[in-house]
Amino acid sequence: MTFQELEASFHRQMQPKGSTEVAVFRQFVNAAWNLRLLSDEERRLAELAAREPAPVDSVKIESELRRTRRQLDLAENAFYRCLNRLTRLMDDRPRRLTVRTMTPDRLARLRTPFHVM
């Protein structure tokens, strides 16, 4: 699956609305993509470490594997942080849309009786 396919799939599912949701959605998609790439890299390194007989090479591979796992943890945290933020925004969408709707009656109530220069 390509990045564009992943993005389109998530977009169909979540249907972000407004600039804030779209911005968080983009962060979410990037985090999901990074998580996928790092998972693939971790799997590749683990397989390589399992079949590497030379101790020198296995030390180097184990070091890379630890670094990749740290990056994977960070990517996973970013993914869930964005998912939670996006979910809250989507759940709050009806309230945000009603607050932004400005009727003439509401506008009249907001006007100040003072002359502003």
C-alpha positions in Angstrom: 0.0 0.0 0.0 1.3 3.4 -0.9 1.1 6.6 1.2 -1.6 8.0 -1.1 -3.7 4.8 -0.7 -3.3 4.8 3.0 -4.3 8.5 3.2 -7.3 8.0 0.9 -8.4 5.0 3.0 -8.2 7.0 6.2 -9.9 10.0 4.6 -12.9 7.9 3.5 -13.2 6.5 7.0 -12.8 9.7 9.0 -13.9 12.4 6.6 -12.1 15.4 8.3 -13.9 18.7 8.1 -12.4 22.1 8.6 -8.8 23.3 8.7 -8.1 22.0 12.2 -9.3 18.5 11.6 -7.5 18.4 8.3 -4.2 19.5 9.9 -4.5 16.9 12.7 -5.6 14.3 10.1 -2.4 14.9 8.1 -0.3 14.4 11.2 -2.2 11.2 11.9 -1.6 9.9 8.4 2.1 10.7 8.7 2.3 9.0 12.0 0.5 5.9 10.7 2.9 5.8 7.7 6.0 6.1 9.9 4.6 3.4 12.2 4.2 1.1 9.3 7.7 1.8 7.9 9.4 1.3 11.3 7.4 -1.9 11.9 8.7 -3.3 8.6 12.3 -2.2 9.5 12.0 -3.8 12.9 10.8 -7.1 11.4 13.7 -7.0 8.8 16.3 -6.4 11.5 14.9 -9.1 13.8 15.1 -11.6 11.0 18.6 -10.5 10.1 19.7 -10.8 13.8 18.3 -14.3 14.0 20.3 -15.6 11.1 23.6 -13.6 11.6 26.3 -15.9 12.9 29.2 -13.4 13.2 29.3 -11.7 16.6 30.6 -8.4 15.3 27.8 -8.1 12.8 25.2 -9.2 15.3 26.2 -6.5 17.8 25.8 -3.9 15.1 22.4 -5.4 14.1 21.2 -5.5 17.7 22.2 -1.9 18.2 20.2 -0.9 15.1 17.3 -3.0 16.3 17.3 -1.2 19.7 17.4 2.2 17.9 14.5 1.2 15.6 12.4 0.0 18.6 12.9 3.3 20.3 11.8 5.1 17.1 8.9 2.7 16.8 7.7 3.6 20.4 7.9 7.3 19.5 5.9 6.7 16.3 3.3 4.7 18.1 2.9 7.4 20.7 2.5 10.0 18.0 0.0 7.9 16.2 -2.3 7.4 19.2 -1.9 11.0 20.3 -3.1 12.2 16.8 -5.9 9.6 16.8 -7.1 10.7 20.2 -7.0 14.4 19.2 -8.7 13.7 15.9 -11.4 11.7 17.6 -12.1 14.4 20.1 -12.3 17.0 17.3 -14.7 14.8 15.3 -16.9 14.1 18.4 -17.0 17.9 19.1 -17.8 18.8 15.5 -21.6 19.4 16.0 -20.9 21.8 18.9 -18.3 23.7 16.9 -20.5 24.0 13.9 -23.4 25.4 15.9 -21.2 27.9 17.7 -19.9 29.2 14.4 -23.4 29.7 12.9 -24.2 33.3 13.3 -27.9 34.3 12.8 -28.9 37.9 12.3 -30.6 37.9 15.7 -27.4 36.6 17.5 -25.4 39.2 15.6 -27.6 42.0 16.8 -27.3 40.9 20.4 -23.5 40.9 20.1 -23.3 44.4 18.8 -22.1 46.9 21.3 -24.1 50.1 21.9 -20.9 52.1 22.1 -19.4 53.8 19.1 -16.0 52.4 18.3 -13.5 54.6 16.5 
